[in-house]
Amino acid sequence: MKHTFVFIDKLIILVKYLPPNLKDKKDQAKARKAIILIKEYTEILKNLIQNHKAKQHLDLLHNTHIKEIEDWAEQVAVVFKKMDSLLAVLDEDTKRLAHVLENTPEKWSSTVADMALGMIMTGLHYEDHVLKRLRVLAIFEIHELEKIIAHKKHVAGLHFWQNLSSLSGEEQILQHEKYFAELLG
C-alpha cells in the first residue's frame, strides 16, 4: 500500500502547484503538464488499487494487522471505498480542468478550488489511523509494481522514492514538492 500513498501524496502536492490562474502562455503550459500528470497518476492509482483488491493481496492486507485490530478488514474496505471515490473525483475533475483550460480559462481558479475541495470531500483523510498502518505495508514486490505501472518515467520515480524511503515523511514530501516546483516552475 505504501506505493499507492506515494502517488496520492504526489497528486496532493501537484494540485498545490497548479497555477492559480492562467495569465499567460507559461501558466497554460504548466497547466497542461499538470493535467497530463494528474491523468497519469490517476491511471496508476486505479491500477494499484485494482491490484490490491485481488483476492491474494486483499487477504494479505486483511491479515496484516488482524490480531491487533478487531475490525481491520472493515477499516481496509472503508479506505478502498474512499480511494475509489477519490479516483472518481480526479477522473471527472481532470476532464473539467482540460475543458476549462481550452475553452474558459477565466474559470480556472474556481475549477482548481473545486477539485481540491472534491478531493477533501472524499473523506480519505478522516481515516488517519488506518492510513498510517496502510502507508507502511509493502504488499507488492518491485517487479510486480513495474508490471502494474506502465509509465516508465513513473517506475523510475518509484525507484527514486525508494531511495528517499530512509527520510522522514516530511522530508520525502519536501523532495516531491521540490520535484514539482522544478517541473512546473
Secondary structure, 3 states (H helix, E strand, C coil): CHHHHHHHHHHHHHHHCCCCCCCCHHHHHHHHHHHHHHHHHHHHHHHHHHHHCCHHHHHHHHHHCCCCCCCHHHHHHHHHHHHHHHHHHHHHHHHHHHHHHHHCHHHHHHHHHHHHHHHHHCCHHHHHHHHHHHHCCCCCCHHHHHHHCCCHHHHHHHHHHHHHCCCCHHHHHHHHHHHHHHHHC
